[in-house]
């Protein structure tokens, strides 16, 4: 059986009657326009997860390029980036 609901104040509030107290459930967000597969979204990343067929060294090069781009972006905003801001 599937139950539907929404998050309210950090808690799942079901639309209808709840299952019996203590029932184990799994909560998964439904696809929505806000979570659509736009560039860089979790949905977009999950669609291609595990499909890289290229040289693993290329991934390292791409990550280095992304870190440099992020550093440049932060430098242009006038703040020194901290190490956490440069992590992928």
N, C-alpha and C positions, 0 to 999 in steps of 0.2 A: 504494500500500500504506500502511496506517496502523499505526504502532507506538504502544504504550501504555507508560506509565511513571509515575513519581512523582518529585517533587523530594526529594532527600536531601542535606542539608548544602549547599544551593545548586546542586546539580548534578542534571540529569535522569538518572535511573536507569531504563533500559528493563526492562519485565517479561519480555521474551523476547530472542531473538537480535537483535543490532544490524545495521543495514544496513552495507554496505561502508564501510570507512574513507574519510573525505573526502566522503561523500554529504551534500549540502545538505539540511537538514530545516527544517520549520516547527513550532514548539512553541506550542500553544494550550491554555489551561486548559479542562478540561471543566466544565460546570455542576455545581455541588454545592450541597447545602443551605447550606453556609457562605457561598457566593457567590450565593445566590438573590437575587431582585430585591426585597430589602427597601428601605424608604425610604432614599434617599441612597446606596445601593450602586452600584458601578460598573455592574452589570447593569441596574439600574433606570434609571440615567442614559443608558446606551447605547440602551435601548429607545426613548427619546424624543428622542435626539439628532437635530437637524435638523428637528424638527417644529413649532417655534415659529411660529405664524402671527400673533402679536400685534404690536403697535407695538414697535419696537426700544427706544424710550425706556422702556418698561415693564420691560424686562430690567435697564436701568441702575437704575431705582427699586428693583427687587427685590434687586439686588446690594447697594445701599446699605443697605436694610433688614436684609439678612443680616449685613453687616459690623457694623451697630449692635447687633444682637442678640448677635453673638459678643463684641463689646466689653463689653456689659453682663454677659454670662455670665462673662467673665474677670474683670471688676471685682468681681463678687459672690464670686469665689473668692479675692479678696484679692491678686491679682497684676496688675501693669500689663502689658497686652498689648504684644508687640513687633509691628512692622509685618507680619512674615511670618504671624503668627497671624490677622490680619484679612483676609488675601487669600483669595479664593474658591478 
